[in-house]
Amino acid sequence: MKPSFLPLHTERLILRVHRTDDADALRIVYCRPEVARFLLDEPWTPQDAIVKTAERVPKTDLDGETGALALVIEHAGRLVGDVQLWFTDREHRVCEIGWVLDPDFGGQGLATEAVAAVLDLAFEHFRVHRVTAQMDGRNTASAKLARNLGMEHEAHLRQDWWSKGEWTDTLIYGILAGDRRHRTTGLPQD
Ligand SMILES: CC(C)(COP(=O)(O)OP(=O)(O)OC[C@H]1O[C@@H](n2cnc3c(N)ncnc32)[C@H](O)[C@@H]1OP(=O)(O)O)[C@@H](O)C(=O)NCCC(=O)NCCS
């Protein structure tokens, strides 16, 4: 059953759950070396696309069985990326978030608009306590997006991850429900 809070509509985007037939449109984004560069994945093959899309299809509700929400981003009727949100500590409502945008649609604020809508859903609908984003230390576009959304740069882990034949640094960004209340109401943080 489709959750009542979906799809999300923003000014320029629709965010909806994944369907099995999204595999090819996702492959077109994830097969690009510049997209895969800072991800854990290698550029997707057609088989990767089928397997990974099938893994995402059941992720329709943070409070559902999977503890995860995987949404594709549609812009002008085209799949242009995705945003995923999942519990890392369900009992205490702590989540991680991840995002990918087709570079052909970059530089227009579409990723920012999509992730902002998912953060709103996380804090306002799901009453999440904290959301983190982790990224390769060289991923300046992703770090900028996190900062623009009000996420705090909390950590820089040096050479903590062996990725694609080399040691890489990890940046951790985080935002708390209390940060947002503080920003909107001026009340002290939790
Ligand atoms: C990370 C990623 C999503 C960022 O994409 P992006 O295009 O930079 O992000 P946005 O769509 O939000 O666009 C932001 C840019 O649009 C500009 N912009 C234009 N109109 C805007 C608007 N209305 N609102 C916000 N920004 C706007 C911003 O100034 C910014 O440009 P700048 O970086 O030159 O200053 C993208 O690089 C990506 O998918 N990378 C590959 C996958 C990846 O690494 N994912 C993250 C793993 S942790």
PDBQT file of the ligand as one rigid body, heavy atoms in Angstrom, charges set to zero:
ROOT
HETATM    1  C1  LIG A 201      26.159  15.740  -4.747  1.00  0.00    +0.000 C 
HETATM    2  C2  LIG A 201      25.265  16.218  -5.896  1.00  0.00    +0.000 C 
HETATM    3  C3  LIG A 201      23.856  15.680  -5.707  1.00  0.00    +0.000 C 
HETATM    4  C4  LIG A 201      25.252  17.747  -5.914  1.00  0.00    +0.000 C 
HETATM    5  O1  LIG A 201      24.616  18.173  -7.096  1.00  0.00    +0.000 OA
HETATM    6  P1  LIG A 201      24.473  19.746  -7.407  1.00  0.00    +0.000 P 
HETATM    7  O2  LIG A 201      24.009  19.881  -8.794  1.00  0.00    +0.000 OA
HETATM    8  O3  LIG A 201      25.741  20.440  -7.014  1.00  0.00    +0.000 OA
HETATM    9  O4  LIG A 201      23.373  20.172  -6.347  1.00  0.00    +0.000 OA
HETATM   10  P2  LIG A 201      22.079  21.078  -6.606  1.00  0.00    +0.000 P 
HETATM   11  O5  LIG A 201      21.190  20.436  -7.610  1.00  0.00    +0.000 OA
HETATM   12  O6  LIG A 201      21.465  21.339  -5.297  1.00  0.00    +0.000 OA
HETATM   13  O7  LIG A 201      22.680  22.388  -7.231  1.00  0.00    +0.000 OA
HETATM   14  C5  LIG A 201      23.441  23.272  -6.431  1.00  0.00    +0.000 C 
HETATM   15  C6  LIG A 201      23.978  24.334  -7.351  1.00  0.00    +0.000 C 
HETATM   16  O8  LIG A 201      22.870  24.951  -8.007  1.00  0.00    +0.000 OA
HETATM   17  C7  LIG A 201      22.920  26.372  -7.771  1.00  0.00    +0.000 C 
HETATM   18  N1  LIG A 201      21.518  26.802  -7.734  1.00  0.00    +0.000 N 
HETATM   19  C8  LIG A 201      20.881  27.365  -8.786  1.00  0.00    +0.000 A 
HETATM   20  N2  LIG A 201      19.606  27.592  -8.460  1.00  0.00    +0.000 NA
HETATM   21  C9  LIG A 201      19.425  27.159  -7.184  1.00  0.00    +0.000 A 
HETATM   22  C10 LIG A 201      18.317  27.127  -6.308  1.00  0.00    +0.000 A 
HETATM   23  N3  LIG A 201      17.107  27.545  -6.682  1.00  0.00    +0.000 N 
HETATM   24  N4  LIG A 201      18.490  26.593  -5.070  1.00  0.00    +0.000 NA
HETATM   25  C11 LIG A 201      19.702  26.127  -4.661  1.00  0.00    +0.000 A 
HETATM   26  N5  LIG A 201      20.797  26.137  -5.463  1.00  0.00    +0.000 NA
HETATM   27  C12 LIG A 201      20.657  26.648  -6.719  1.00  0.00    +0.000 A 
HETATM   28  C13 LIG A 201      23.723  26.524  -6.504  1.00  0.00    +0.000 C 
HETATM   29  O9  LIG A 201      24.308  27.780  -6.415  1.00  0.00    +0.000 OA
HETATM   30  C14 LIG A 201      24.745  25.441  -6.691  1.00  0.00    +0.000 C 
HETATM   31  O10 LIG A 201      25.703  25.822  -7.648  1.00  0.00    +0.000 OA
HETATM   32  P3  LIG A 201      27.242  25.986  -7.270  1.00  0.00    +0.000 P 
HETATM   33  O11 LIG A 201      27.688  24.677  -6.673  1.00  0.00    +0.000 OA
HETATM   34  O12 LIG A 201      27.898  26.311  -8.570  1.00  0.00    +0.000 OA
HETATM   35  O13 LIG A 201      27.253  27.100  -6.270  1.00  0.00    +0.000 OA
HETATM   36  C15 LIG A 201      25.837  15.701  -7.250  1.00  0.00    +0.000 C 
HETATM   37  O14 LIG A 201      27.119  16.246  -7.436  1.00  0.00    +0.000 OA
HETATM   38  C16 LIG A 201      25.925  14.187  -7.365  1.00  0.00    +0.000 C 
HETATM   39  O15 LIG A 201      24.924  13.512  -7.526  1.00  0.00    +0.000 OA
HETATM   40  N6  LIG A 201      27.146  13.642  -7.303  1.00  0.00    +0.000 N 
HETATM   41  C17 LIG A 201      27.372  12.222  -7.552  1.00  0.00    +0.000 C 
HETATM   42  C18 LIG A 201      26.802  11.337  -6.503  1.00  0.00    +0.000 C 
HETATM   43  C19 LIG A 201      27.323  11.652  -5.127  1.00  0.00    +0.000 C 
HETATM   44  O16 LIG A 201      28.511  11.860  -4.944  1.00  0.00    +0.000 OA
HETATM   45  N7  LIG A 201      26.394  11.682  -4.171  1.00  0.00    +0.000 N 
HETATM   46  C20 LIG A 201      26.691  11.986  -2.807  1.00  0.00    +0.000 C 
HETATM   47  C21 LIG A 201      27.199  10.815  -2.092  1.00  0.00    +0.000 C 
HETATM   48  S1  LIG A 201      27.509  11.253  -0.400  1.00  0.00    +0.000 SA
ENDROOT
TORSDOF 0
